[in-house]
Amino acid sequence: MNAAKRREIFRRLKEHNPHPTTELEFQSTFELLIAVMLSAQATDVSVNKATKKLYPIANTPESILALGVDGLSHYIKSIGLYNSKAKNVIATCQQLIDKYKGVVPNTREALEALPGVGRKTANVILNTAFRQPVMAVDTHVFRVSNRTHIATGKTVLEVENKLVKVIPKEYLVDAHHWLILHGRYVCKSRKPCCGSCCIEDLCEYQEKTSDI
């Protein structure tokens, strides 16, 4: 795919959704961090249902730490892998208090040093909370990038590095959300809705459908 096509793809995605953002619900950077940690191998909908009950009770490192693993597990037990997630969240809260006075750090190195926070989660926080031009590649972004040929690669890191390199700078900060939402609602895994896709004529996928 050439640069002109990529630029037009993101121009259209922006035109379609000028201010994209995560579908996770949060009111602070800390709430976002916890929601993203909980969202691994879970849907945003399931995470939002859990945090709607949790955050009115505890939404700071200190208050969640006070719940302990068992107390936190009570609120997130509807989410997959909740036991291990509860342990990581409690450990992360302790580290935020001990090292950062309860404030979420804004560097990749510091974020990735937190228990349960990997590269993708760190990228989401850097991008969504701190508006840094980084690319978090989840299954949707990976699929859309490869399927359309915006950026092809066999690994998540390969696709991430290519996307950061080839996406025009003026679109890079919001590109993560555009690609996720496009993959979630249009360029679906099993059956893409090519007939209602705003970039269908630019996409280089060879097996387009007529589905809307």
Secondary structure, DSSP 8 states (H G I E B T S, - for coil): --HHHHHHHHHHHHHH-SS---SS--SSHHHHHHHHHHTTTS-HHHHHHHHHHHTTT--SHHHHHHHHHHHHHHHHTTSTTHHHHHHHHHHHHHHHHHHHTT----SHHHHHTSTT--HHHHHHHHHHTT--S-----HHHHHHHHHHTSS--SSHHHHHHHHHHHS-HHHHHHHHHHHHHHHHHTS-SSS--GGG-TTTTT---SS-----
